[in-house]
Structure formats: structure tokens, C-alpha cells
Amino acid sequence: MAIDRVGLHQPAAFPPAGRNRTTGPQGASFADALSRATEQVQLSRHAQKRIERRELDLDPQRLARLNSAITRAAERGGKNSVVMLDDLAVVVNVRERTVVTAMPKEGSHQRVFTNVDSVVIA
């Protein structure tokens, strides 16, 4: 019994040059959208409660600096970092880009951070 293998493995068809085959309806590629989504800092519920209860200020400028600090920690291989933002200490899960907790640098009775592999001064 002979099996005809001609035509089973054809080369993949590529889109014409100059066209991005991952472009969605709005014109942005999936890679661009994914990149933007993963660049945003998120707050855990615990962190949100701590920030509200301690009346800590995370304005847009500080969030931008925090985002930059997380990017730098990620570039250096950081996993869990303490980011120092002026009078604020923030513990961050770098891979998830999520703030785990936040506390003022001064006036806190407990200043011990565990399971942290890096510190970034922003």
C-alpha cells in the first residue's frame, strides 16, 4: 500500500509585505496592546486598604515613578522589591506589576520586609 505524501506539507502562507497580520480592528497590534496592559501598575486589595487607611498619596506622578522603578527591577531580575518613593515604602510583586502593600517611611512601628530580593529608590 503506497501513501501519496505529495502536497501534505506545504509552506505556510505569509501576508504580503508591509501588512501586519496581528493588527486588530482599531489598528493596534496584539503585541502593542499586551505591552500596554502589562506596563500598568496594579494595587492588591490589601494595598488599596493600607493606602486608604494610612491616607497615603499615590498621585499620577508617583505612579509613573513607581512604574519606572518596577520596570528597572524587572530588567535586573527582581521578583519582589521594595520601592522607596520619597516618604513612602511600597512592596511590589515585580512579575505581576502589583503593589502588595504600602507604608509611610516614617512613623511605622514595623519596618521589616521579608521575601524581598531587591530595593529600588525612585
PDB file as gemmi writes it, atoms N, CA and C in Angstrom:
CRYST1    1.000    1.000    1.000  90.00  90.00  90.00 P 1                      
ATOM      1  N   MET A   1       0.838  -1.161   0.000  1.00  0.00           N  
ATOM      2  CA  MET A   1       0.000   0.000   0.000  1.00  0.00           C  
ATOM      3  C   MET A   1       0.893   1.237   0.000  1.00  0.00           C  
ATOM      4  N   ALA A   2       0.710   2.096  -0.938  1.00  0.00           N  
ATOM      5  CA  ALA A   2       1.525   3.296  -1.083  1.00  0.00           C  
ATOM      6  C   ALA A   2       0.762   4.495  -0.565  1.00  0.00           C  
ATOM      7  N   ILE A   3       1.471   5.373   0.139  1.00  0.00           N  
ATOM      8  CA  ILE A   3       0.862   6.602   0.653  1.00  0.00           C  
ATOM      9  C   ILE A   3       1.431   7.758  -0.150  1.00  0.00           C  
ATOM     10  N   ASP A   4       0.564   8.533  -0.720  1.00  0.00           N  
ATOM     11  CA  ASP A   4       0.976   9.694  -1.505  1.00  0.00           C  
ATOM     12  C   ASP A   4       1.191  10.864  -0.553  1.00  0.00           C  
ATOM     13  N   ARG A   5       2.425  11.261  -0.352  1.00  0.00           N  
ATOM     14  CA  ARG A   5       2.751  12.344   0.580  1.00  0.00           C  
ATOM     15  C   ARG A   5       2.953  13.673  -0.132  1.00  0.00           C  
ATOM     16  N   VAL A   6       2.769  13.705  -1.390  1.00  0.00           N  
ATOM     17  CA  VAL A   6       2.933  14.942  -2.129  1.00  0.00           C  
ATOM     18  C   VAL A   6       1.809  15.898  -1.749  1.00  0.00           C  
ATOM     19  N   GLY A   7       2.151  17.100  -1.379  1.00  0.00           N  
ATOM     20  CA  GLY A   7       1.154  18.123  -1.067  1.00  0.00           C  
ATOM     21  C   GLY A   7       0.723  18.139   0.390  1.00  0.00           C  
ATOM     22  N   LEU A   8       1.213  17.202   1.213  1.00  0.00           N  
ATOM     23  CA  LEU A   8       0.815  17.206   2.620  1.00  0.00           C  
ATOM     24  C   LEU A   8       1.464  18.353   3.389  1.00  0.00           C  
ATOM     25  N   HIS A   9       2.701  18.619   3.102  1.00  0.00           N  
ATOM     26  CA  HIS A   9       3.419  19.666   3.837  1.00  0.00           C  
ATOM     27  C   HIS A   9       3.734  20.805   2.895  1.00  0.00           C  
ATOM     28  N   GLN A  10       2.880  21.784   2.903  1.00  0.00           N  
ATOM     29  CA  GLN A  10       3.098  22.952   2.065  1.00  0.00           C  
ATOM     30  C   GLN A  10       3.624  24.081   2.931  1.00  0.00           C  
ATOM     31  N   PRO A  11       4.449  24.954   2.364  1.00  0.00           N  
ATOM     32  CA  PRO A  11       4.948  26.070   3.163  1.00  0.00           C  
ATOM     33  C   PRO A  11       3.802  26.976   3.594  1.00  0.00           C  
ATOM     34  N   ALA A  12       3.979  27.588   4.772  1.00  0.00           N  
ATOM     35  CA  ALA A  12       2.947  28.490   5.301  1.00  0.00           C  
ATOM     36  C   ALA A  12       2.830  29.718   4.418  1.00  0.00           C  
ATOM     37  N   ALA A  13       1.618  30.189   4.283  1.00  0.00           N  
ATOM     38  CA  ALA A  13       1.383  31.408   3.509  1.00  0.00           C  
ATOM     39  C   ALA A  13       1.562  32.602   4.421  1.00  0.00           C  
ATOM     40  N   PHE A  14       2.381  33.543   4.015  1.00  0.00           N  
ATOM     41  CA  PHE A  14       2.632  34.739   4.805  1.00  0.00           C  
ATOM     42  C   PHE A  14       1.871  35.906   4.206  1.00  0.00           C  
ATOM     43  N   PRO A  15       1.479  36.879   5.031  1.00  0.00           N  
ATOM     44  CA  PRO A  15       0.786  38.042   4.493  1.00  0.00           C  
ATOM     45  C   PRO A  15       1.719  38.842   3.596  1.00  0.00           C  
ATOM     46  N   PRO A  16       1.178  39.601   2.687  1.00  0.00           N  
ATOM     47  CA  PRO A  16       2.018  40.425   1.822  1.00  0.00           C  
ATOM     48  C   PRO A  16       2.874  41.381   2.636  1.00  0.00           C  
ATOM     49  N   ALA A  17       4.032  41.714   2.100  1.00  0.00           N  
ATOM     50  CA  ALA A  17       4.954  42.630   2.784  1.00  0.00           C  
ATOM     51  C   ALA A  17       4.252  43.945   3.080  1.00  0.00           C  
ATOM     52  N   GLY A  18       4.574  44.508   4.263  1.00  0.00           N  
ATOM     53  CA  GLY A  18       4.001  45.800   4.631  1.00  0.00           C  
ATOM     54  C   GLY A  18       2.707  45.695   5.408  1.00  0.00           C  
ATOM     55  N   ARG A  19       2.126  44.508   5.532  1.00  0.00           N  
ATOM     56  CA  ARG A  19       0.892  44.347   6.299  1.00  0.00           C  
ATOM     57  C   ARG A  19       1.207  43.620   7.586  1.00  0.00           C  
ATOM     58  N   ASN A  20       0.632  44.059   8.661  1.00  0.00           N  
ATOM     59  CA  ASN A  20       0.821  43.432   9.959  1.00  0.00           C  
ATOM     60  C   ASN A  20      -0.346  42.487  10.177  1.00  0.00           C  
ATOM     61  N   ARG A  21      -0.074  41.194  10.203  1.00  0.00           N  
ATOM     62  CA  ARG A  21      -1.169  40.234  10.290  1.00  0.00           C  
ATOM     63  C   ARG A  21      -1.764  40.139  11.689  1.00  0.00           C  
ATOM     64  N   THR A  22      -1.161  40.788  12.680  1.00  0.00           N  
ATOM     65  CA  THR A  22      -1.724  40.765  14.034  1.00  0.00           C  
ATOM     66  C   THR A  22      -2.504  42.030  14.346  1.00  0.00           C  
ATOM     67  N   THR A  23      -2.730  42.847  13.366  1.00  0.00           N  
ATOM     68  CA  THR A  23      -3.451  44.096  13.587  1.00  0.00           C  
ATOM     69  C   THR A  23      -4.934  43.830  13.799  1.00  0.00           C  
ATOM     70  N   GLY A  24      -5.484  44.444  14.816  1.00  0.00           N  
ATOM     71  CA  GLY A  24      -6.898  44.282  15.133  1.00  0.00           C  
ATOM     72  C   GLY A  24      -7.731  45.344  14.452  1.00  0.00           C  
ATOM     73  N   PRO A  25      -9.017  45.397  14.802  1.00  0.00           N  
ATOM     74  CA  PRO A  25      -9.932  46.337  14.161  1.00  0.00           C  
ATOM     75  C   PRO A  25      -9.538  47.804  14.343  1.00  0.00           C  
ATOM     76  N   GLN A  26      -8.922  48.158  15.475  1.00  0.00           N  
ATOM     77  CA  GLN A  26      -8.554  49.548  15.714  1.00  0.00           C  
ATOM     78  C   GLN A  26      -7.170  49.880  15.173  1.00  0.00           C  
ATOM     79  N   GLY A  27      -6.465  48.921  14.605  1.00  0.00           N  
ATOM     80  CA  GLY A  27      -5.171  49.183  14.015  1.00  0.00           C  
ATOM     81  C   GLY A  27      -3.991  48.892  14.927  1.00  0.00           C  
ATOM     82  N   ALA A  28      -4.204  48.650  16.210  1.00  0.00           N  
ATOM     83  CA  ALA A  28      -3.111  48.333  17.120  1.00  0.00           C  
ATOM     84  C   ALA A  28      -2.860  46.835  17.098  1.00  0.00           C  
ATOM     85  N   SER A  29      -1.605  46.455  17.121  1.00  0.00           N  
ATOM     86  CA  SER A  29      -1.297  45.027  17.103  1.00  0.00           C  
ATOM     87  C   SER A  29      -1.542  44.425  18.483  1.00  0.00           C  
ATOM     88  N   PHE A  30      -1.694  43.134  18.520  1.00  0.00           N  
ATOM     89  CA  PHE A  30      -1.903  42.431  19.786  1.00  0.00           C  
ATOM     90  C   PHE A  30      -0.694  42.629  20.692  1.00  0.00           C  
ATOM     91  N   ALA A  31       0.502  42.579  20.122  1.00  0.00           N  
ATOM     92  CA  ALA A  31       1.720  42.764  20.914  1.00  0.00           C  
ATOM     93  C   ALA A  31       1.739  44.142  21.573  1.00  0.00           C  
ATOM     94  N   ASP A  32       1.312  45.176  20.841  1.00  0.00           N  
ATOM     95  CA  ASP A  32       1.261  46.526  21.414  1.00  0.00           C  
ATOM     96  C   ASP A  32       0.256  46.595  22.558  1.00  0.00           C  
ATOM     97  N   ALA A  33      -0.907  46.011  22.352  1.00  0.00           N  
ATOM     98  CA  ALA A  33      -1.946  46.020  23.384  1.00  0.00           C  
ATOM     99  C   ALA A  33      -1.491  45.252  24.621  1.00  0.00           C  
ATOM    100  N   LEU A  34      -0.837  44.114  24.409  1.00  0.00           N  
ATOM    101  CA  LEU A  34      -0.341  43.321  25.530  1.00  0.00           C  
ATOM    102  C   LEU A  34       0.735  44.088  26.286  1.00  0.00           C  
ATOM    103  N   SER A  35       1.601  44.743  25.556  1.00  0.00           N  
ATOM    104  CA  SER A  35       2.658  45.523  26.183  1.00  0.00           C  
ATOM    105  C   SER A  35       2.087  46.643  27.038  1.00  0.00           C  
ATOM    106  N   ARG A  36       1.095  47.359  26.522  1.00  0.00           N  
ATOM    107  CA  ARG A  36       0.468  48.436  27.297  1.00  0.00           C  
ATOM    108  C   ARG A  36      -0.230  47.888  28.532  1.00  0.00           C  
ATOM    109  N   ALA A  37      -0.889  46.746  28.396  1.00  0.00           N  
ATOM    110  CA  ALA A  37      -1.625  46.169  29.527  1.00  0.00           C  
ATOM    111  C   ALA A  37      -0.683  45.731  30.630  1.00  0.00           C  
ATOM    112  N   THR A  38       0.484  45.209  30.286  1.00  0.00           N  
ATOM    113  CA  THR A  38       1.406  44.712  31.297  1.00  0.00           C  
ATOM    114  C   THR A  38       2.265  45.809  31.893  1.00  0.00           C  
ATOM    115  N   GLU A  39       2.232  47.014  31.341  1.00  0.00           N  
ATOM    116  CA  GLU A  39       3.024  48.120  31.859  1.00  0.00           C  
ATOM    117  C   GLU A  39       2.328  48.847  32.996  1.00  0.00           C  
ATOM    118  N   GLN A  40       1.065  48.599  33.224  1.00  0.00           N  
ATOM    119  CA  GLN A  40       0.310  49.333  34.230  1.00  0.00           C  
ATOM    120  C   GLN A  40       0.498  48.721  35.615  1.00  0.00           C  
ATOM    121  N   VAL A  41       0.695  49.582  36.599  1.00  0.00           N  
ATOM    122  CA  VAL A  41       0.814  49.158  37.987  1.00  0.00           C  
ATOM    123  C   VAL A  41      -0.577  48.861  38.520  1.00  0.00           C  
ATOM    124  N   GLN A  42      -0.697  47.760  39.242  1.00  0.00           N  
ATOM    125  CA  GLN A  42      -1.970  47.413  39.856  1.00  0.00           C  
ATOM    126  C   GLN A  42      -1.790  47.375  41.365  1.00  0.00           C  
ATOM    127  N   LEU A  43      -2.878  47.573  42.082  1.00  0.00           N  
ATOM    128  CA  LEU A  43      -2.867  47.515  43.540  1.00  0.00           C  
ATOM    129  C   LEU A  43      -3.651  46.303  44.003  1.00  0.00           C  
ATOM    130  N   SER A  44      -3.062  45.535  44.897  1.00  0.00           N  
ATOM    131  CA  SER A  44      -3.821  44.435  45.500  1.00  0.00           C  
ATOM    132  C   SER A  44      -4.878  45.036  46.422  1.00  0.00           C  
ATOM    133  N   ARG A  45      -5.851  44.241  46.806  1.00  0.00           N  
ATOM    134  CA  ARG A  45      -6.886  44.737  47.736  1.00  0.00           C  
ATOM    135  C   ARG A  45      -6.257  45.170  49.048  1.00  0.00           C  
ATOM    136  N   HIS A  46      -5.301  44.371  49.508  1.00  0.00           N  
ATOM    137  CA  HIS A  46      -4.608  44.685  50.750  1.00  0.00           C  
ATOM    138  C   HIS A  46      -3.919  46.054  50.638  1.00  0.00           C  
ATOM    139  N   ALA A  47      -3.222  46.276  49.527  1.00  0.00           N  
ATOM    140  CA  ALA A  47      -2.530  47.549  49.329  1.00  0.00           C  
ATOM    141  C   ALA A  47      -3.523  48.709  49.263  1.00  0.00           C  
ATOM    142  N   GLN A  48      -4.641  48.513  48.573  1.00  0.00           N  
ATOM    143  CA  GLN A  48      -5.652  49.569  48.487  1.00  0.00           C  
ATOM    144  C   GLN A  48      -6.148  49.955  49.873  1.00  0.00           C  
ATOM    145  N   LYS A  49      -6.412  48.953  50.712  1.00  0.00           N  
ATOM    146  CA  LYS A  49      -6.879  49.224  52.072  1.00  0.00           C  
ATOM    147  C   LYS A  49      -5.825  49.965  52.882  1.00  0.00           C  
ATOM    148  N   ARG A  50      -4.562  49.533  52.760  1.00  0.00           N  
ATOM    149  CA  ARG A  50      -3.480  50.187  53.503  1.00  0.00           C  
ATOM    150  C   ARG A  50      -3.309  51.637  53.066  1.00  0.00           C  
ATOM    151  N   ILE A  51      -3.364  51.868  51.776  1.00  0.00           N  
ATOM    152  CA  ILE A  51      -3.197  53.229  51.256  1.00  0.00           C  
ATOM    153  C   ILE A  51      -4.324  54.129  51.739  1.00  0.00           C  
ATOM    154  N   GLU A  52      -5.549  53.629  51.714  1.00  0.00           N  
ATOM    155  CA  GLU A  52      -6.691  54.422  52.181  1.00  0.00           C  
ATOM    156  C   GLU A  52      -6.615  54.653  53.682  1.00  0.00           C  
ATOM    157  N   ARG A  53      -6.364  53.593  54.448  1.00  0.00           N  
ATOM    158  CA  ARG A  53      -6.348  53.708  55.898  1.00  0.00           C  
ATOM    159  C   ARG A  53      -5.221  54.612  56.387  1.00  0.00           C  
ATOM    160  N   ARG A  54      -4.081  54.530  55.744  1.00  0.00           N  
ATOM    161  CA  ARG A  54      -2.936  55.332  56.156  1.00  0.00           C  
ATOM    162  C   ARG A  54      -2.893  56.692  55.459  1.00  0.00           C  
ATOM    163  N   GLU A  55      -3.901  56.950  54.626  1.00  0.00           N  
ATOM    164  CA  GLU A  55      -4.021  58.208  53.893  1.00  0.00           C  
ATOM    165  C   GLU A  55      -2.735  58.543  53.142  1.00  0.00           C  
ATOM    166  N   LEU A  56      -2.236  57.569  52.405  1.00  0.00           N  
ATOM    167  CA  LEU A  56      -1.020  57.745  51.619  1.00  0.00           C  
ATOM    168  C   LEU A  56      -1.374  58.307  50.251  1.00  0.00           C  
ATOM    169  N   ASP A  57      -0.501  59.125  49.731  1.00  0.00           N  
ATOM    170  CA  ASP A  57      -0.757  59.789  48.454  1.00  0.00           C  
ATOM    171  C   ASP A  57      -0.031  59.070  47.322  1.00  0.00           C  
ATOM    172  N   LEU A  58      -0.793  58.456  46.417  1.00  0.00           N  
ATOM    173  CA  LEU A  58      -0.233  57.855  45.208  1.00  0.00           C  
ATOM    174  C   LEU A  58      -0.812  58.605  44.012  1.00  0.00           C  
ATOM    175  N   ASP A  59      -0.286  59.801  43.784  1.00  0.00           N  
ATOM    176  CA  ASP A  59      -0.762  60.622  42.668  1.00  0.00           C  
ATOM    177  C   ASP A  59      -0.192  60.091  41.350  1.00  0.00           C  
ATOM    178  N   PRO A  60      -0.665  60.614  40.216  1.00  0.00           N  
ATOM    179  CA  PRO A  60      -0.189  60.124  38.914  1.00  0.00           C  
ATOM    180  C   PRO A  60       1.327  60.212  38.734  1.00  0.00           C  
ATOM    181  N   GLN A  61       1.963  61.246  39.276  1.00  0.00           N  
ATOM    182  CA  GLN A  61       3.416  61.360  39.171  1.00  0.00           C  
ATOM    183  C   GLN A  61       4.116  60.239  39.917  1.00  0.00           C  
ATOM    184  N   ARG A  62       3.648  59.949  41.114  1.00  0.00           N  
ATOM    185  CA  ARG A  62       4.244  58.859  41.892  1.00  0.00           C  
ATOM    186  C   ARG A  62       3.998  57.517  41.217  1.00  0.00           C  
ATOM    187  N   LEU A  63       2.803  57.334  40.672  1.00  0.00           N  
ATOM    188  CA  LEU A  63       2.523  56.085  39.967  1.00  0.00           C  
ATOM    189  C   LEU A  63       3.441  55.917  38.758  1.00  0.00           C  
ATOM    190  N   ALA A  64       3.737  56.998  38.066  1.00  0.00           N  
ATOM    191  CA  ALA A  64       4.651  56.932  36.923  1.00  0.00           C  
ATOM    192  C   ALA A  64       6.061  56.557  37.389  1.00  0.00           C  
ATOM    193  N   ARG A  65       6.509  57.134  38.495  1.00  0.00           N  
ATOM    194  CA  ARG A  65       7.819  56.793  39.051  1.00  0.00           C  
ATOM    195  C   ARG A  65       7.841  55.355  39.539  1.00  0.00           C  
ATOM    196  N   LEU A  66       6.749  54.915  40.139  1.00  0.00           N  
ATOM    197  CA  LEU A  66       6.650  53.534  40.594  1.00  0.00           C  
ATOM    198  C   LEU A  66       6.710  52.574  39.412  1.00  0.00           C  
ATOM    199  N   ASN A  67       5.997  52.907  38.358  1.00  0.00           N  
ATOM    200  CA  ASN A  67       6.002  52.085  37.152  1.00  0.00           C  
ATOM    201  C   ASN A  67       7.420  51.974  36.591  1.00  0.00           C  
ATOM    202  N   SER A  68       8.134  53.087  36.547  1.00  0.00           N  
ATOM    203  CA  SER A  68       9.513  53.092  36.061  1.00  0.00           C  
ATOM    204  C   SER A  68      10.413  52.243  36.965  1.00  0.00           C  
ATOM    205  N   ALA A  69      10.217  52.353  38.271  1.00  0.00           N  
ATOM    206  CA  ALA A  69      11.018  51.568  39.219  1.00  0.00           C  
ATOM    207  C   ALA A  69      10.765  50.076  39.043  1.00  0.00           C  
ATOM    208  N   ILE A  70       9.520  49.696  38.818  1.00  0.00           N  
ATOM    209  CA  ILE A  70       9.193  48.281  38.606  1.00  0.00           C  
ATOM    210  C   ILE A  70       9.853  47.780  37.329  1.00  0.00           C  
ATOM    211  N   THR A  71       9.840  48.603  36.294  1.00  0.00           N  
ATOM    212  CA  THR A  71      10.490  48.223  35.033  1.00  0.00           C  
ATOM    213  C   THR A  71      11.983  48.007  35.252  1.00  0.00           C  
ATOM    214  N   ARG A  72      12.626  48.901  35.995  1.00  0.00           N  
ATOM    215  CA  ARG A  72      14.060  48.748  36.275  1.00  0.00           C  
ATOM    216  C   ARG A  72      14.334  47.494  37.092  1.00  0.00           C  
ATOM    217  N   ALA A  73      13.472  47.209  38.084  1.00  0.00           N  
ATOM    218  CA  ALA A  73      13.653  45.995  38.890  1.00  0.00           C  
ATOM    219  C   ALA A  73      13.498  44.746  38.018  1.00  0.00           C  
ATOM    220  N   ALA A  74      12.536  44.769  37.115  1.00  0.00           N  
ATOM    221  CA  ALA A  74      12.317  43.627  36.217  1.00  0.00           C  
ATOM    222  C   ALA A  74      13.519  43.420  35.299  1.00  0.00           C  
ATOM    223  N   GLU A  75      14.094  44.509  34.798  1.00  0.00           N  
ATOM    224  CA  GLU A  75      15.264  44.408  33.927  1.00  0.00           C  
ATOM    225  C   GLU A  75      16.451  43.791  34.638  1.00  0.00           C  
ATOM    226  N   ARG A  76      16.522  43.962  35.941  1.00  0.00           N  
ATOM    227  CA  ARG A  76      17.618  43.414  36.739  1.00  0.00           C  
ATOM    228  C   ARG A  76      17.288  42.047  37.334  1.00  0.00           C  
ATOM    229  N   GLY A  77      16.106  41.513  37.012  1.00  0.00           N  
ATOM    230  CA  GLY A  77      15.733  40.188  37.500  1.00  0.00           C  
ATOM    231  C   GLY A  77      15.037  40.166  38.840  1.00  0.00           C  
ATOM    232  N   GLY A  78      14.592  41.319  39.315  1.00  0.00           N  
ATOM    233  CA  GLY A  78      13.896  41.376  40.595  1.00  0.00           C  
ATOM    234  C   GLY A  78      12.551  40.664  40.537  1.00  0.00           C  
ATOM    235  N   LYS A  79      12.177  40.044  41.635  1.00  0.00           N  
ATOM    236  CA  LYS A  79      10.890  39.350  41.723  1.00  0.00           C  
ATOM    237  C   LYS A  79       9.965  40.041  42.707  1.00  0.00           C  
ATOM    238  N   ASN A  80      10.483  40.326  43.883  1.00  0.00           N  
ATOM    239  CA  ASN A  80       9.732  41.049  44.915  1.00  0.00           C  
ATOM    240  C   ASN A  80      10.623  42.171  45.404  1.00  0.00           C  
ATOM    241  N   SER A  81      10.170  43.400  45.228  1.00  0.00           N  
ATOM    242  CA  SER A  81      11.005  44.559  45.531  1.00  0.00           C  
ATOM    243  C   SER A  81      10.329  45.511  46.494  1.00  0.00           C  
ATOM    244  N   VAL A  82      11.160  46.227  47.223  1.00  0.00           N  
ATOM    245  CA  VAL A  82      10.699  47.369  47.989  1.00  0.00           C  
ATOM    246  C   VAL A  82      11.078  48.586  47.156  1.00  0.00           C  
ATOM    247  N   VAL A  83      10.113  49.429  46.870  1.00  0.00           N  
ATOM    248  CA  VAL A  83      10.357  50.657  46.121  1.00  0.00           C  
ATOM    249  C   VAL A  83      10.184  51.820  47.087  1.00  0.00           C  
ATOM    250  N   MET A  84      11.213  52.648  47.177  1.00  0.00           N  
ATOM    251  CA  MET A  84      11.169  53.809  48.045  1.00  0.00           C  
ATOM    252  C   MET A  84      10.781  55.021  47.200  1.00  0.00           C  
ATOM    253  N   LEU A  85       9.630  55.591  47.508  1.00  0.00           N  
ATOM    254  CA  LEU A  85       9.114  56.779  46.815  1.00  0.00           C  
ATOM    255  C   LEU A  85       9.026  57.905  47.831  1.00  0.00           C  
ATOM    256  N   ASP A  86      10.045  58.723  47.902  1.00  0.00           N  
ATOM    257  CA  ASP A  86      10.088  59.832  48.849  1.00  0.00           C  
ATOM    258  C   ASP A  86       9.808  59.328  50.259  1.00  0.00           C  
ATOM    259  N   ASP A  87       8.649  59.630  50.819  1.00  0.00           N  
ATOM    260  CA  ASP A  87       8.299  59.243  52.188  1.00  0.00           C  
ATOM    261  C   ASP A  87       7.437  57.983  52.233  1.00  0.00           C  
ATOM    262  N   LEU A  88       7.475  57.193  51.172  1.00  0.00           N  
ATOM    263  CA  LEU A  88       6.604  56.032  51.043  1.00  0.00           C  
ATOM    264  C   LEU A  88       7.417  54.794  50.672  1.00  0.00           C  
ATOM    265  N   ALA A  89       7.181  53.696  51.373  1.00  0.00           N  
ATOM    266  CA  ALA A  89       7.801  52.417  51.040  1.00  0.00           C  
ATOM    267  C   ALA A  89       6.711  51.508  50.473  1.00  0.00           C  
ATOM    268  N   VAL A  90       6.957  50.952  49.290  1.00  0.00           N  
ATOM    269  CA  VAL A  90       5.969  50.131  48.601  1.00  0.00           C  
ATOM    270  C   VAL A  90       6.587  48.773  48.300  1.00  0.00           C  
ATOM    271  N   VAL A  91       5.909  47.693  48.690  1.00  0.00           N  
ATOM    272  CA  VAL A  91       6.356  46.341  48.368  1.00  0.00           C  
ATOM    273  C   VAL A  91       5.623  45.908  47.111  1.00  0.00           C  
ATOM    274  N   VAL A  92       6.388  45.442  46.112  1.00  0.00           N  
ATOM    275  CA  VAL A  92       5.832  45.157  44.793  1.00  0.00           C  
ATOM    276  C   VAL A  92       6.200  43.759  44.329  1.00  0.00           C  
ATOM    277  N   ASN A  93       5.212  43.047  43.778  1.00  0.00           N  
ATOM    278  CA  ASN A  93       5.461  41.813  43.046  1.00  0.00           C  
ATOM    279  C   ASN A  93       5.808  42.260  41.630  1.00  0.00           C  
ATOM    280  N   VAL A  94       7.064  42.143  41.261  1.00  0.00           N  
ATOM    281  CA  VAL A  94       7.555  42.708  40.005  1.00  0.00           C  
ATOM    282  C   VAL A  94       6.940  42.017  38.796  1.00  0.00           C  
ATOM    283  N   ARG A  95       6.881  40.706  38.805  1.00  0.00           N  
ATOM    284  CA  ARG A  95       6.342  39.969  37.650  1.00  0.00           C  
ATOM    285  C   ARG A  95       4.897  40.345  37.354  1.00  0.00           C  
ATOM    286  N   GLU A  96       4.103  40.506  38.393  1.00  0.00           N  
ATOM    287  CA  GLU A  96       2.687  40.845  38.229  1.00  0.00           C  
ATOM    288  C   GLU A  96       2.458  42.349  38.167  1.00  0.00           C  
ATOM    289  N   ARG A  97       3.516  43.116  38.435  1.00  0.00           N  
ATOM    290  CA  ARG A  97       3.434  44.583  38.471  1.00  0.00           C  
ATOM    291  C   ARG A  97       2.328  45.023  39.434  1.00  0.00           C  
ATOM    292  N   THR A  98       2.314  44.375  40.608  1.00  0.00           N  
ATOM    293  CA  THR A  98       1.259  44.614  41.596  1.00  0.00           C  
ATOM    294  C   THR A  98       1.851  45.082  42.910  1.00  0.00           C  
ATOM    295  N   VAL A  99       1.289  46.159  43.446  1.00  0.00           N  
ATOM    296  CA  VAL A  99       1.675  46.644  44.766  1.00  0.00           C  
ATOM    297  C   VAL A  99       1.039  45.718  45.793  1.00  0.00           C  
ATOM    298  N   VAL A 100       1.866  45.146  46.654  1.00  0.00           N  
ATOM    299  CA  VAL A 100       1.386  44.220  47.672  1.00  0.00           C  
ATOM    300  C   VAL A 100       0.971  44.976  48.925  1.00  0.00           C  
ATOM    301  N   THR A 101       1.790  45.947  49.337  1.00  0.00           N  
ATOM    302  CA  THR A 101       1.454  46.777  50.477  1.00  0.00           C  
ATOM    303  C   THR A 101       2.239  48.083  50.390  1.00  0.00           C  
ATOM    304  N   ALA A 102       1.816  49.046  51.174  1.00  0.00           N  
ATOM    305  CA  ALA A 102       2.485  50.345  51.199  1.00  0.00           C  
ATOM    306  C   ALA A 102       2.433  50.895  52.615  1.00  0.00           C  
ATOM    307  N   MET A 103       3.498  51.620  52.982  1.00  0.00           N  
ATOM    308  CA  MET A 103       3.537  52.231  54.301  1.00  0.00           C  
ATOM    309  C   MET A 103       4.397  53.482  54.258  1.00  0.00           C  
ATOM    310  N   PRO A 104       4.105  54.407  55.158  1.00  0.00           N  
ATOM    311  CA  PRO A 104       4.955  55.597  55.223  1.00  0.00           C  
ATOM    312  C   PRO A 104       6.338  55.210  55.737  1.00  0.00           C  
ATOM    313  N   LYS A 105       7.362  55.878  55.235  1.00  0.00           N  
ATOM    314  CA  LYS A 105       8.728  55.563  55.644  1.00  0.00           C  
ATOM    315  C   LYS A 105       8.944  55.902  57.112  1.00  0.00           C  
ATOM    316  N   GLU A 106       8.360  56.968  57.571  1.00  0.00           N  
ATOM    317  CA  GLU A 106       8.497  57.392  58.958  1.00  0.00           C  
ATOM    318  C   GLU A 106       7.220  57.064  59.729  1.00  0.00           C  
ATOM    319  N   GLY A 107       7.374  56.836  61.021  1.00  0.00           N  
ATOM    320  CA  GLY A 107       6.212  56.649  61.866  1.00  0.00           C  
ATOM    321  C   GLY A 107       5.655  55.232  61.879  1.00  0.00           C  
ATOM    322  N   SER A 108       6.199  54.344  61.096  1.00  0.00           N  
ATOM    323  CA  SER A 108       5.712  52.968  61.103  1.00  0.00           C  
ATOM    324  C   SER A 108       6.449  52.195  62.188  1.00  0.00           C  
ATOM    325  N   HIS A 109       5.716  51.503  63.022  1.00  0.00           N  
ATOM    326  CA  HIS A 109       6.347  50.759  64.110  1.00  0.00           C  
ATOM    327  C   HIS A 109       7.037  49.496  63.600  1.00  0.00           C  
ATOM    328  N   GLN A 110       6.652  49.045  62.449  1.00  0.00           N  
ATOM    329  CA  GLN A 110       7.221  47.815  61.916  1.00  0.00           C  
ATOM    330  C   GLN A 110       7.877  48.100  60.566  1.00  0.00           C  
ATOM    331  N   ARG A 111       9.184  47.969  60.502  1.00  0.00           N  
ATOM    332  CA  ARG A 111       9.911  48.257  59.270  1.00  0.00           C  
ATOM    333  C   ARG A 111      10.713  47.047  58.808  1.00  0.00           C  
ATOM    334  N   VAL A 112      10.149  45.888  58.886  1.00  0.00           N  
ATOM    335  CA  VAL A 112      10.826  44.672  58.456  1.00  0.00           C  
ATOM    336  C   VAL A 112      10.137  44.162  57.205  1.00  0.00           C  
ATOM    337  N   PHE A 113      10.921  43.969  56.145  1.00  0.00           N  
ATOM    338  CA  PHE A 113      10.407  43.423  54.899  1.00  0.00           C  
ATOM    339  C   PHE A 113      11.024  42.047  54.708  1.00  0.00           C  
ATOM    340  N   THR A 114      10.194  41.055  54.461  1.00  0.00           N  
ATOM    341  CA  THR A 114      10.685  39.713  54.216  1.00  0.00           C  
ATOM    342  C   THR A 114      10.342  39.278  52.794  1.00  0.00           C  
ATOM    343  N   ASN A 115      11.027  38.260  52.329  1.00  0.00           N  
ATOM    344  CA  ASN A 115      10.817  37.729  50.983  1.00  0.00           C  
ATOM    345  C   ASN A 115      10.973  38.793  49.901  1.00  0.00           C  
ATOM    346  N   VAL A 116      11.982  39.639  50.080  1.00  0.00           N  
ATOM    347  CA  VAL A 116      12.264  40.704  49.132  1.00  0.00           C  
ATOM    348  C   VAL A 116      13.667  40.465  48.580  1.00  0.00           C  
ATOM    349  N   ASP A 117      13.808  40.588  47.262  1.00  0.00           N  
ATOM    350  CA  ASP A 117      15.130  40.357  46.670  1.00  0.00           C  
ATOM    351  C   ASP A 117      15.787  41.613  46.119  1.00  0.00           C  
ATOM    352  N   SER A 118      15.101  42.754  46.192  1.00  0.00           N  
ATOM    353  CA  SER A 118      15.702  43.981  45.676  1.00  0.00           C  
ATOM    354  C   SER A 118      15.024  45.200  46.271  1.00  0.00           C  
ATOM    355  N   VAL A 119      15.757  46.307  46.214  1.00  0.00           N  
ATOM    356  CA  VAL A 119      15.230  47.598  46.660  1.00  0.00           C  
ATOM    357  C   VAL A 119      15.504  48.593  45.537  1.00  0.00           C  
ATOM    358  N   VAL A 120      14.498  49.388  45.204  1.00  0.00           N  
ATOM    359  CA  VAL A 120      14.652  50.416  44.177  1.00  0.00           C  
ATOM    360  C   VAL A 120      14.313  51.755  44.806  1.00  0.00           C  
ATOM    361  N   ILE A 121      15.203  52.722  44.646  1.00  0.00           N  
ATOM    362  CA  ILE A 121      14.938  54.065  45.131  1.00  0.00           C  
ATOM    363  C   ILE A 121      14.515  54.885  43.933  1.00  0.00           C  
ATOM    364  N   ALA A 122      13.248  55.313  43.940  1.00  0.00           N  
ATOM    365  CA  ALA A 122      12.676  56.006  42.772  1.00  0.00           C  
ATOM    366  C   ALA A 122      12.591  57.496  43.015  1.00  0.00           C  
TER     367      ALA A 122                                                      
END                                                                             
